[in-house]
């Protein structure tokens, strides 16, 4: 099962969370995996937050898959509230009788995730455009 949810995160940036769920052997539990994409106002398609020309690209390539997902989440500008909203929408889609588990410990690792910070001026500029 796949759920895609897009959020405006400020500064002319739209972030998309792709939640993929796979049933485990018990068939009443779903293991979730996440993908985070961004799209700037000048871009035509969504892309990874950390590309080859990003200063933290080396850190992403050295990390394991769980840590690299968390880095992508951090640099996408998505807040904890938006992440929880996507997870709860996926839970509604799957059903109430199915338990949800995470491939990476996302709840503990996103404890201090704030999202993209914008000023009042940048909000006004992005609303005009």
C-alpha positions as CSV (number, residue, x, y, z in Angstrom):
1,X,0.0,0.0,0.0
2,X,1.2,3.5,-0.8
3,X,0.1,6.9,0.4
4,X,1.4,10.2,-1.0
5,X,0.8,13.4,1.0
6,X,2.1,16.8,0.0
7,X,2.6,19.8,2.3
8,X,3.5,23.4,1.7
9,X,6.5,24.0,4.1
10,X,7.2,27.6,3.4
11,X,9.6,29.6,1.2
12,X,8.0,28.4,-2.0
13,X,8.7,24.8,-1.2
14,X,6.4,21.8,-1.3
15,X,7.4,18.6,0.4
16,X,5.9,15.2,-0.3
17,X,5.8,12.3,2.0
18,X,5.4,8.9,0.4
19,X,4.4,6.2,2.9
20,X,4.8,2.6,1.8
21,X,3.4,-0.3,3.9
22,X,4.2,-3.9,3.6
23,X,2.3,-6.6,5.4
24,X,4.4,-8.7,7.7
25,X,4.1,-12.5,8.1
26,X,1.4,-12.2,10.7
27,X,-0.8,-10.3,8.2
28,X,-2.2,-8.0,10.9
29,X,0.8,-5.8,11.1
30,X,2.2,-3.4,8.5
31,X,5.8,-2.3,8.4
32,X,6.1,1.3,7.2
33,X,8.8,2.8,5.0
34,X,9.1,6.5,4.1
35,X,10.4,8.5,1.2
36,X,10.7,12.3,1.3
37,X,10.7,14.5,-1.8
38,X,10.7,18.3,-2.3
39,X,9.8,20.7,-5.0
40,X,10.9,24.3,-5.2
41,X,8.8,26.9,-6.9
42,X,11.0,26.8,-10.0
43,X,11.2,23.0,-10.2
44,X,8.9,21.0,-12.5
45,X,9.2,17.7,-10.6
46,X,9.8,16.5,-7.1
47,X,13.4,15.5,-6.2
48,X,15.4,14.2,-3.2
49,X,16.2,16.9,-0.6
50,X,19.9,16.0,-0.6
51,X,21.2,15.8,-4.1
52,X,24.8,15.3,-5.4
53,X,25.5,19.0,-5.1
54,X,24.3,19.3,-1.5
55,X,26.9,20.0,1.2
56,X,25.7,17.0,3.2
57,X,25.7,14.5,0.3
58,X,28.8,12.8,1.7
59,X,27.1,12.3,5.1
60,X,24.1,10.8,3.4
61,X,26.2,8.3,1.4
62,X,28.2,7.2,4.4
63,X,25.1,6.6,6.5
64,X,23.0,3.4,6.7
65,X,19.5,3.4,5.2
66,X,17.7,4.4,8.4
67,X,20.0,7.3,9.1
68,X,19.9,8.5,5.5
69,X,16.1,8.5,5.6
70,X,16.2,10.7,8.8
71,X,18.6,13.1,7.0
72,X,16.3,13.3,4.1
73,X,13.4,14.0,6.5
74,X,15.4,16.7,8.3
75,X,16.4,18.5,5.1
76,X,13.0,18.3,3.5
77,X,11.5,20.8,6.0
78,X,8.7,18.6,7.1
79,X,7.5,19.1,10.7
80,X,6.6,16.4,13.3
81,X,2.9,17.4,13.0
82,X,2.9,16.9,9.2
83,X,4.7,13.5,9.6
84,X,2.1,12.4,12.1
85,X,-0.7,13.6,9.8
86,X,0.6,11.4,7.0
87,X,1.0,8.4,9.3
88,X,-2.5,8.8,10.7
89,X,-3.9,9.1,7.1
90,X,-2.1,5.8,6.3
91,X,-3.6,4.2,9.4
92,X,-7.1,5.2,8.3
93,X,-6.4,3.8,4.8
94,X,-5.2,0.5,6.2
95,X,-7.9,0.0,8.8
96,X,-8.2,0.1,12.6
97,X,-7.6,-3.6,13.1
98,X,-4.1,-3.5,11.6
99,X,-1.0,-2.7,13.8
100,X,1.6,-0.3,12.3
101,X,5.4,-0.7,12.9
102,X,8.3,1.3,11.5
103,X,11.4,0.0,9.8
104,X,13.3,2.8,11.4
105,X,12.5,4.2,14.9
106,X,10.9,7.4,13.4
107,X,9.0,8.5,16.5
108,X,12.1,8.6,18.8
109,X,14.4,10.1,16.2
110,X,12.0,13.0,15.2
111,X,11.6,14.2,18.8
112,X,13.0,17.7,18.1
113,X,12.0,18.0,14.4
114,X,10.7,21.6,13.9
115,X,10.1,21.8,10.2
116,X,11.1,24.7,8.0
117,X,11.3,28.0,9.7
118,X,10.0,31.0,7.8
119,X,9.7,34.7,8.7
120,X,6.7,36.9,8.1
121,X,8.4,38.5,5.2
122,X,9.2,35.2,3.4
123,X,5.5,34.1,4.0
124,X,4.3,37.3,2.3
125,X,6.7,37.0,-0.6
126,X,5.7,33.4,-1.2
127,X,1.9,34.2,-1.1
128,X,2.3,36.9,-3.7
129,X,4.2,34.6,-6.2
